[in-house]
Amino acid sequence: MPPAKQLITAAHLYRFQLLTDCMLAPDGAHVVYVLQRVDRRTEKKHSNLWLVPTGSGRPRQFTFGDHTDTQPRWSPDGRQIAFLSDRSTAGQFQIFSMPLHGGEARPLTALHGSFGQLSWAPSGRQLVFEFQKQDAAAAERERDAGKKKLGVVARHIKRLSYKMDGAGFLPDERWHIWLLDARSGSARQLTDGTRDESDPAFSPDGAQLVYCSNHSAEPDLTPGAVDLFVRTLARKSTRKLAAPYGPKSAPVFSPDGRWIAYYGLRGEPEGWENTNLWVLPRAGGAARNLTGTLDIAVADGTINDLPGGPVIRPPAWSPDSKRIYFQVARHGDTLLQSIVLGTAASLQTVIAGPGTVGAFSMDAAQRRVAYLAGSIASTDELCIQVLAAATTQQLTRHNSALLNGLRLGTMEELWFKGAAGNPLQGWILKPPGFNPARKYPSILQIHGGPWAQYGNYFMHEFYFLAARGYVVYFCNPRGGQGYGEKHAKAILNKFGTADYADLMAFADLVQRKRYIDRQRMGVTGGSYGGFMTSWIIGHTQRFKAAVVQRTVTNWTSMVGSSDGNAFFQRWLGHKAPWEDLQNYWRQSPIAHIGNARTPTLIIHSEQDMRCEIEQGEQLFVALKTLGVETEMVRFPEESHGLSRGGRTDRRVARLQHIARWFDRYLKA
């Protein structure tokens, strides 16, 4: 008799093995992928490379050790795998190469700084990579034990974007492009100066590189001023390509060398716009927006709460240079779609939902595509599809035994009418052992972003709360991604309007369910979801408890304290706070907090540089002053992404605090 299934707990976070990247061999015979695990004793996360044949055979571990191996890349002949690893010196990554059929990992670099993307030259003799040198002051501290012990004396800041959530304070050194000899390991810097360069990609003949860079006078104030540059390696010459003004990323040459595909927008970004797929003639001529008339978001914007999460891959060309493959966020799914250069009417769905297509990779002949496949009831696993036959095979099952032993509850997807009669998509998770004759407490979950989407992707937090007897429900109100630009733009400079109305319409719908206890409804969310939760408690008392996480409460102080800095001004009428203070104030939850009566727990990370902790502190002080029942839980050393990528014991503690608060007020 099989053992009884368990309820999922917060501590199950230690047991998940998470796939975070994958790459199909040029001949299509093997897939290399990254598998992350947690050492519960040390609280450290380790990643190793694994190999699995695409025919018959089981996955096998390719690299070993308690370190981080990541970003595996096949050599063009399929005989070597290059990857990044901190195996030599903890914290300092280097590029390594390892033979497919065995042998030791060989270090190719000995640099001090941060590595970005890397890729092989078509010849297999070189690799190109992004690199940011270590600042001189940091290098001096590494050489001098006394100075290292004393730490930083002062930070001299000269640029607007001087910090980044998860990375901390940014060095003065910029990201540049380097070329590496795959045999000798000699590396040389190709670009320099005071501008960042990113996303390098080789031409088919290996003679040129295309990359992105913003050369405007103030790149931090004009993120739309990104251009494409082509560098001819033999002549050491660089030319700028003529393309429409706007952000650009992930440029890729077509196999025939005639075109460059890239992701981009037109104009300065505001956040709500669909990123589109563009092509630009290499020899000169007008760029073409291939997806501009389709109202689709070229992105992997579906949210989950496990490391690995959404991964956007560069566009992939067919061997005949006529078709391009790319990801699209749509109606709660992340799809793999393709389009022919000639017309938007040629759009095809290659891998459909329900679910998500994360990191994907094709073989050299593009007969097969390997990809990370996620679903609402399963973490990412590796799948492969034969394109001509549209047949799919699952190659890994790292978490199947764990998930098969758990009682997760029942998920119901539904479409309903929003506050303005607009169509909305939502989900209701019913607890394990659900009895429709009972009355259940419920929790409304609100996603971050705001320009992202909930959907058919595994959310451990939702199942954890359902296992404690809660009905958990979530939707994509106006302001989210995946439903067209009109849906996304509805809250621009109007935060707390259409989004609030749609969320309340969903709460109304759920409240009418016979199994919902109207007196025991809770609400929570993080980031933009924290903003909306803060907004909700200032506008209604329908919820009996709230948990506000990594919130925005005051736009006037958010602009200037966040790593987004001036970017948020584009969300609020393109004016600075001192130019239109009332506009900022009316859209700030703290302006309406005097109406709050809901018992509220505030959760914030002390190293959150996206929504600085002062945002949560303002709310805590206000609620305390008003006499509203409130507590604050602060997590040291953690960033904005605590719920997804934080230290596991802190992620567990966070979930336990959320459950404690809701149990106190919704189960009494």
C-alpha positions in Angstrom: 0.0 0.0 0.0 1.5 3.4 -1.0 2.4 5.8 1.8 -0.2 8.5 2.5 0.4 11.8 0.7 1.6 14.7 2.8 0.6 18.4 2.9 3.2 20.8 1.5 5.1 22.8 4.1 7.4 25.8 4.1 10.3 23.4 4.7 9.7 21.6 1.4 11.7 24.5 -0.1 14.8 22.7 1.0 13.9 19.6 -1.1 13.2 21.1 -4.5 15.9 20.6 -7.1 15.5 23.4 -9.6 16.4 23.5 -13.3 17.6 27.0 -14.2 19.1 26.7 -17.7 19.4 24.3 -20.6 21.3 24.0 -23.9 20.8 21.4 -26.7 23.9 20.0 -28.3 24.5 21.1 -32.0 23.9 17.5 -33.1 20.8 17.2 -30.9 22.0 14.1 -29.1 22.3 15.6 -25.6 21.1 18.4 -23.5 23.2 20.0 -20.8 21.3 21.7 -18.0 21.8 23.4 -14.6 20.4 21.9 -11.5 20.3 23.9 -8.2 20.0 22.4 -4.8 20.1 23.7 -1.2 22.5 22.5 1.5 20.3 22.7 4.6 23.3 22.6 6.9 25.0 25.6 5.5 22.0 27.4 3.9 24.0 27.6 0.7 22.7 27.0 -2.8 24.8 25.0 -5.2 24.4 24.4 -8.9 26.0 21.6 -11.0 25.7 20.7 -14.7 23.8 17.6 -15.8 23.7 15.8 -19.1 20.8 13.8 -20.6 20.6 12.0 -24.0 17.7 13.0 -26.2 17.2 9.4 -27.3 17.3 6.7 -24.6 19.1 7.0 -21.3 18.9 8.7 -17.9 20.2 12.1 -16.8 23.7 12.0 -15.3 25.6 14.5 -13.3 28.4 16.2 -15.4 30.1 18.5 -12.8 30.4 17.9 -9.1 31.2 19.8 -5.9 29.6 22.4 -3.6 29.9 25.4 -5.8 28.0 27.1 -8.5 28.3 26.0 -12.2 26.1 27.9 -14.6 25.5 29.1 -18.1 26.7 26.0 -20.0 27.4 26.6 -23.7 28.3 23.9 -26.3 31.2 24.4 -28.7 30.1 24.3 -32.3 31.5 20.8 -32.8 29.7 19.6 -29.7 32.9 18.2 -28.1 33.3 20.8 -25.3 31.1 22.6 -22.9 32.1 26.1 -21.7 30.5 27.3 -18.4 30.9 29.8 -15.6 31.9 28.5 -12.2 33.1 29.8 -8.8 34.9 26.4 -8.1 38.4 28.0 -7.9 37.7 30.9 -5.6 34.4 31.2 -3.8 32.5 34.2 -5.1 34.8 34.8 -8.1 33.5 33.2 -11.2 35.7 32.2 -14.1 35.1 30.6 -17.5 35.9 26.8 -17.7 35.8 24.3 -20.4 35.2 20.6 -20.1 35.2 17.7 -22.7 31.8 16.1 -23.3 33.2 12.5 -22.9 35.1 13.1 -19.7 38.0 14.9 -18.2 38.7 17.7 -15.9 37.2 21.2 -16.0 39.9 23.5 -17.4 40.0 27.2 -16.3 40.2 29.5 -19.3 40.2 32.9 -17.4 41.8 34.4 -14.3 40.0 37.7 -14.2 38.7 39.7 -11.2 35.2 41.1 -11.7 31.8 40.0 -12.9 31.0 37.9 -15.9 27.8 38.2 -18.0 26.8 36.3 -21.1 29.2 34.1 -23.0 29.0 32.3 -26.4 31.2 30.5 -28.8 32.5 31.8 -32.1 31.3 29.7 -35.1 34.9 28.4 -35.6 35.0 27.1 -32.0 38.4 28.7 -31.5 37.1 31.7 -29.5 34.4 32.8 -27.0 33.0 36.2 -26.5 31.8 37.3 -23.1 30.5 40.3 -21.1 32.8 41.4 -18.3 32.9 44.1 -15.7 36.2 44.7 -14.1 36.6 45.0 -10.3 37.0 48.6 -9.2 40.6 49.6 -8.2 39.6 50.2 -4.6 38.0 46.8 -4.3 41.0 45.2 -5.9 43.3 46.9 -3.4 41.2 45.6 -0.5 41.5 42.1 -1.8 45.3 42.5 -1.8 45.6 44.1 1.6 44.2 42.0 4.5 44.0 45.0 6.8 42.0 47.1 4.4 39.8 44.1 3.6 39.0 43.7 7.3 38.1 47.4 7.6 35.9 47.4 4.6 34.7 50.3 2.5 35.7 53.7 3.8 33.4 55.8 1.6 31.4 55.5 -1.7 32.0 58.2 -4.3 28.9 58.3 -6.4 28.8 60.1 -9.8 26.1 58.4 -11.9 22.3 58.3 -11.4 22.0 54.5 -11.5 24.5 53.7 -8.8 22.9 50.7 -7.2 20.9 47.7 -8.3 18.7 45.4 -6.2 20.3 42.0 -5.7 23.7 43.4 -6.8 24.2 46.2 -4.3 26.2 49.4 -5.1 27.5 49.3 -8.6 31.2 49.7 -9.4 32.6 52.6 -11.4 33.8 50.1 -14.0 31.4 49.5 -16.9 30.4 46.3 -18.7 32.5 45.6 -21.8 33.0 42.9 -24.4 35.9 40.6 -24.3 37.3 37.9 -26.6 38.8 34.7 -25.3 41.1 32.2 -27.1 39.5 28.8 -26.2 42.9 27.0 -26.3 45.4 29.4 -24.7 43.0 31.2 -22.4 44.3 34.6 -23.4 41.6 37.2 -23.1 41.5 40.7 -24.6 39.1 43.5 -24.1 37.4 44.7 -27.3 35.5 47.7 -26.0 36.2 50.3 -23.4 35.0 53.7 -22.2 32.3 55.0 -19.9 29.4 53.2 -21.6 28.1 49.7 -20.9 28.1 47.2 -23.8 26.0 44.1 -23.8 24.5 41.2 -25.7 27.4 40.4 -28.1 26.7 37.9 -30.8 28.9 36.6 -33.7 28.1 36.9 -37.4 27.9 33.5 -39.2 31.4 33.8 -40.5 32.8 34.9 -37.1 34.3 38.0 -38.6 32.0 40.5 -36.8 30.1 41.0 -33.6 26.9 42.8 -33.0 26.1 44.3 -29.6 24.0 46.9 -27.8 25.1 50.1 -26.1 23.7 53.4 -25.0 26.0 56.3 -26.1 23.7 59.2 -25.1 25.0 62.0 -22.9 22.9 60.6 -19.9 22.2 56.9 -20.5 20.6 56.6 -17.1 18.0 59.2 -18.0 17.5 58.0 -21.6 17.1 54.2 -21.5 15.6 54.4 -25.0 18.8 55.6 -26.6 20.2 52.1 -27.1 21.8 51.4 -30.5 23.1 48.4 -32.3 26.8 48.3 -33.1 28.8 46.0 -35.4 32.4 45.4 -34.7 34.7 44.0 -37.4 37.3 42.0 -35.5 40.1 42.0 -38.1 40.0 45.8 -38.7 39.1 46.6 -35.1 36.5 49.0 -36.5 33.0 49.7 -35.2 29.9 51.1 -36.9 26.5 52.0 -35.6 23.5 50.6 -37.3 20.5 52.8 -38.2 17.5 51.6 -36.2 14.5 53.3 -34.6 15.0 55.0 -31.3 14.2 52.8 -28.4 15.5 50.1 -26.0 17.0 47.1 -27.8 18.3 43.7 -26.6 19.4 40.2 -27.7 20.5 41.0 -31.3 21.2 37.8 -33.4 22.5 37.5 -37.0 20.5 35.4 -39.4 22.4 32.3 -40.7 22.8 33.9 -44.1 24.2 37.0 -42.5 21.7 39.4 -44.2 19.6 40.3 -41.2 19.8 41.0 -37.5 16.8 40.2 -35.3 16.4 41.8 -31.9 13.9 42.6 -29.2 12.9 46.3 -28.9 10.5 49.1 -28.3 10.0 52.4 -30.1 10.7 55.5 -28.0 11.4 55.8 -24.3 9.9 52.9 -22.3 7.1 53.4 -19.8 6.7 49.7 -18.8 3.3 48.9 -20.2 4.3 48.5 -23.9 4.7 45.2 -25.6 8.3 44.4 -26.4 8.4 43.4 -30.1 10.5 41.4 -32.4 12.4 43.5 -35.0 14.6 42.7 -37.9 17.2 45.0 -39.4 19.0 44.6 -42.7 22.8 44.1 -42.1 23.7 46.1 -45.2 21.5 49.0 -44.3 17.9 49.9 -44.7 14.7 50.3 -42.6 14.1 48.1 -39.5 10.9 46.1 -39.6 8.7 45.4 -36.5 7.5 41.9 -37.2 5.0 41.7 -34.2 3.9 45.3 -33.9 0.4 44.7 -35.3 -0.2 41.5 -33.3 -0.6 43.1 -29.8 1.5 40.3 -28.1 4.2 40.7 -25.5 7.5 39.1 -26.6 8.6 38.2 -23.1 8.6 35.5 -20.4 6.6 37.4 -17.9 4.8 34.6 -16.1 5.5 34.8 -12.3 6.5 32.0 -10.0 8.3 31.9 -6.6 11.1 29.4 -7.2 14.7 30.3 -8.4 15.1 30.0 -12.1 11.9 31.7 -12.8 11.2 33.5 -16.1 14.1 33.4 -18.6 13.9 35.3 -21.8 16.1 33.8 -24.6 17.4 35.6 -27.7 15.4 35.0 -30.9 16.4 31.9 -32.8 16.6 31.8 -36.6 15.7 28.8 -38.8 18.6 27.5 -40.9 17.1 29.1 -44.1 17.0 32.5 -42.4 13.2 32.8 -43.1 11.6 32.0 -39.7 12.3 33.3 -36.2 11.4 31.6 -32.9 10.7 33.5 -29.7 8.8 33.5 -26.4 5.4 35.2 -25.8 3.6 35.9 -22.5 -0.1 35.4 -23.2 -3.1 34.6 -21.1 -1.2 33.1 -18.2 1.1 31.1 -20.3 4.5 31.6 -21.9 4.5 30.2 -25.4 7.1 29.5 -28.0 6.0 31.0 -31.2 7.5 31.6 -34.6 7.1 34.1 -37.5 8.2 34.3 -41.1 10.1 37.4 -42.1 7.5 38.3 -44.7 4.2 38.8 -42.8 2.7 39.0 -39.4 0.0 36.6 -40.6 2.6 33.8 -40.5 2.6 33.7 -36.7 2.6 30.1 -35.5 2.5 28.6 -32.0 5.3 26.0 -31.7 4.8 25.1 -28.1 1.4 26.0 -26.6 0.1 26.2 -23.0 -1.2 25.6 -20.5 2.2 26.2 -18.9 5.4 28.0 -19.6 8.4 27.7 -22.0 11.4 29.0 -20.1 15.0 28.7 -21.4 14.9 27.1 -24.8 17.6 25.9 -27.2 17.7 24.3 -30.7 20.1 22.0 -32.4 22.1 23.2 -35.4 19.7 21.8 -37.9 16.7 23.1 -35.9 15.0 19.7 -36.0 14.5 19.7 -32.2 14.0 22.3 -29.4 14.8 21.6 -25.8 13.2 23.8 -23.2 12.3 24.1 -19.5 8.6 23.4 -19.2 6.7 24.6 -16.1 3.1 24.1 -15.2 0.7 25.2 -12.5 1.2 21.9 -10.7 4.8 21.2 -11.5 8.2 22.9 -11.2 10.3 23.3 -14.4 11.5 20.1 -16.0 13.4 19.5 -19.2 11.4 18.6 -22.3 12.3 18.2 -26.0 10.1 18.5 -29.0 10.6 17.3 -32.6 9.5 20.3 -34.6 8.3 18.5 -37.7 6.2 16.0 -35.8 5.3 18.3 -32.9 6.0 15.4 -30.5 7.2 16.2 -27.0 9.2 14.0 -24.6 9.9 14.9 -21.0 13.6 14.2 -20.2 13.9 14.9 -16.5 11.7 14.3 -13.4 13.8 15.7 -10.6 10.9 16.7 -8.5 8.3 14.2 -9.6 8.6 11.9 -6.6 8.4 14.9 -4.2 5.3 16.4 -5.9 3.6 13.0 -6.3 3.9 12.5 -2.6 2.1 15.8 -1.8 -1.6 16.8 -1.6 -1.7 20.1 -3.4 -5.4 20.8 -3.7 -7.5 21.6 -6.8 -6.9 24.5 -9.1 -9.8 26.0 -11.0 -9.2 28.5 -13.9 -12.0 30.9 -14.9 -12.7 33.9 -17.0 -14.9 36.6 -15.6 -16.0 40.2 -16.2 -13.9 43.0 -14.6 -15.3 46.2 -13.2 -15.7 47.7 -16.7 -17.1 44.6 -18.3 -13.6 43.7 -19.5 -12.6 40.0 -19.7 -10.3 38.9 -16.9 -8.6 35.6 -16.2 -8.3 34.2 -12.7 -7.6 31.0 -10.7 -9.1 29.6 -7.5 -7.0 27.1 -5.5 -9.1 24.9 -3.2 -7.5 23.2 -0.2 -6.6 19.5 -0.1 -9.7 17.5 1.0 -12.0 20.3 -0.1 -15.6 20.0 1.0 -18.0 22.2 -0.9 -20.4 22.1 2.0 -17.9 23.8 4.3 -17.1 27.5 4.8 -13.5 28.4 4.2 -11.3 31.4 4.9 -9.7 32.8 1.8 -6.7 34.8 0.7 -6.5 37.1 -2.3 -3.0 37.1 -3.8 -1.9 40.1 -5.9 1.1 39.9 -8.3 4.1 42.2 -8.6 5.2 44.1 -11.6 2.8 45.5 -12.3 3.6 44.6 -15.9 3.8 40.8 -15.4 1.2 38.0 -15.1 0.1 35.2 -12.8 -0.6 32.0 -14.7 0.1 28.4 -15.2 3.3 28.3 -13.3 4.0 26.6 -9.9 3.6 28.8 -6.9 4.8 27.1 -3.7 3.4 29.8 -1.5 -0.1 29.3 -2.8 0.0 25.6 -2.2 1.5 26.2 1.2 -1.4 28.4 2.2 -4.0 26.1 0.7 -2.5 23.2 2.7 -3.3 25.2 5.9 -7.0 25.3 4.9 -7.3 28.5 2.8 -8.9 29.1 -0.5 -6.3 31.0 -2.4 -7.4 33.0 -5.4 -5.5 35.2 -7.9 -6.0 37.0 -11.2 -4.5 39.4 -13.7 -6.3 42.7 -13.3 -5.8 45.6 -15.7 -2.2 46.8 -15.5 -0.7 43.3 -16.1 1.0 41.8 -19.1 -0.2 39.1 -21.5 -3.6 40.6 -22.5 -2.6 43.4 -24.9 -1.4 47.0 -24.5 -4.8 48.5 -23.7 -5.1 46.1 -20.7 -1.6 47.0 -19.6 -1.8 50.7 -20.1 -5.1 51.1 -18.1 -3.2 52.1 -14.9 -0.5 54.3 -16.3 -0.5 57.4 -14.1 -3.8 56.0 -12.6 -2.6 53.6 -10.0 -5.3 52.4 -7.7 -8.1 52.8 -10.2 -8.9 50.1 -12.8 -6.6 47.7 -11.0 -8.3 48.2 -7.7 -11.8 47.9 -9.3 -10.8 44.6 -11.1 -9.4 43.1 -7.9 -12.6 44.0 -6.0 -14.7 42.5 -8.8 -12.8 39.2 -8.4 -13.2 39.4 -4.6 -16.9 39.9 -5.2 -17.1 36.9 -7.4 -15.2 34.6 -5.0 -17.1 36.0 -2.0 -20.4 34.7 -3.7 -19.1 31.2 -3.7 -21.1 29.0 -1.2 -17.9 27.7 0.3 -16.4 31.1 1.1 -16.7 32.6 4.6 -17.3 36.3 4.0 -16.1 37.2 7.4 -12.7 35.6 7.0 -11.2 37.0 3.9 -7.5 38.1 3.7 -5.3 39.8 1.2 -1.6 39.9 0.4 0.9 40.7 -2.3 4.5 41.8 -2.8 6.1 44.7 -4.7 3.3 46.1 -6.9 1.2 43.6 -5.1 2.3 45.2 -1.8 1.4 48.6 -3.2 -2.1 47.3 -4.0 -2.5 45.6 -0.6 -1.5 48.9 1.0 -4.0 50.7 -1.2 -6.7 48.2 -0.4 -6.5 48.6 3.4 -6.9 52.4 2.9 -10.0 52.0 0.8 -12.0 49.1 2.2 -12.5 47.2 5.4 -13.8 44.0 3.7 -10.7 42.1 4.5 -10.1 40.9 8.0 -6.3 40.6 7.7 -3.6 41.8 5.3 0.1 41.0 4.7 1.9 43.8 2.9 5.2 42.7 1.4 8.1 44.8 -0.1 5.7 47.5 -0.7 5.5 50.9 -2.3 3.6 53.3 -0.1 4.8 56.8 -1.1 5.7 57.7 -4.7 7.3 61.0 -3.6 10.0 59.2 -1.7 10.1 56.1 -4.0 11.4 58.2 -6.8 15.0 58.9 -5.7 15.4 56.0 -3.2 14.7 53.1 -5.6 17.3 51.6 -8.0 14.7 52.6 -10.6 15.2 56.2 -9.7 13.9 58.5 -12.5 12.3 55.5 -14.4 9.2 55.7 -12.2 8.6 59.3 -13.3 7.5 57.8 -16.7 4.7 56.0 -14.8 3.5 59.1 -13.2 3.0 61.7 -15.9 6.7 62.2 -16.9 7.1 64.8 -14.2 9.3 64.8 -11.1 7.7 64.9 -7.7 8.5 68.6 -7.1 6.8 69.4 -10.5 3.5 67.7 -9.7 3.4 66.7 -6.0 -0.3 66.3 -5.9 -0.3 63.7 -8.7 2.3 61.6 -6.8 0.4 62.0 -3.5 -3.0 61.0 -4.8 -1.6 57.8 -6.2 0.3 56.9 -2.9 -1.3 54.5 -0.5 0.1 56.5 2.5 -2.2 59.4 1.4 -5.2 57.3 2.2 -3.9 55.3 5.1 -6.0 57.3 7.6 -9.0 55.1 6.6 -7.2 51.9 7.5 -8.6 49.5 10.1 -7.4 46.1 8.8 -4.8 44.2 11.0 -1.7 44.3 8.8 1.6 42.5 8.9 4.4 44.3 7.0 7.3 42.2 5.6 10.3 43.9 4.1 14.0 43.2 3.3 16.7 45.5 4.7 18.7 45.4 1.5 15.7 45.9 -0.8 17.0 48.5 -3.4 13.9 48.3 -5.6 11.4 49.3 -2.9 13.5 50.7 -0.1 12.6 49.6 3.4 11.6 53.1 4.2 8.5 52.4 2.2 7.5 49.7 4.6 8.6 51.7 7.6 6.3 54.6 6.6 3.3 52.2 6.6 4.3 50.6 9.9 4.6 54.0 11.7 1.3 55.2 10.2 -0.6 52.1 11.3 0.9 52.2 14.7 0.0 55.9 15.1 -3.6 55.1 14.0 -3.9 52.3 16.5 -4.3 49.7 13.8 -3.0 46.2 14.8 0.3 45.8 13.0 3.7 44.2 13.2 6.8 44.4 11.0 9.1 41.6 10.1 12.5 42.7 8.6 14.9 40.4 6.9 18.6 41.4 7.1 20.9 41.0 4.1 18.0 40.2 1.8 17.0 42.0 -1.4 13.7 42.6 -3.1 13.6 39.0 -4.4 13.6 37.3 -0.9 10.5 35.3 -1.7 12.1 33.7 -4.8 15.8 33.7 -4.3 16.5 34.5 -0.7 18.3 32.3 1.8 16.1 29.4 2.4 15.7 29.7 6.2 14.6 33.2 5.7 12.1 32.2 3.0 10.7 29.6 5.4 10.5 32.2 8.2 8.7 34.6 5.8 6.1 31.9 5.0 5.6 31.0 8.6 5.0 34.7 9.5 2.4 35.0 6.8 0.6 31.9 7.9 0.8 33.0 11.6 -0.8 36.3 10.8 -3.6 34.9 8.7 -4.2 32.1 11.2 -4.5 34.6 14.0 -7.2 36.7 12.3 -8.9 34.4 9.8 -9.1 31.2 11.9 -10.2 32.7 15.2 
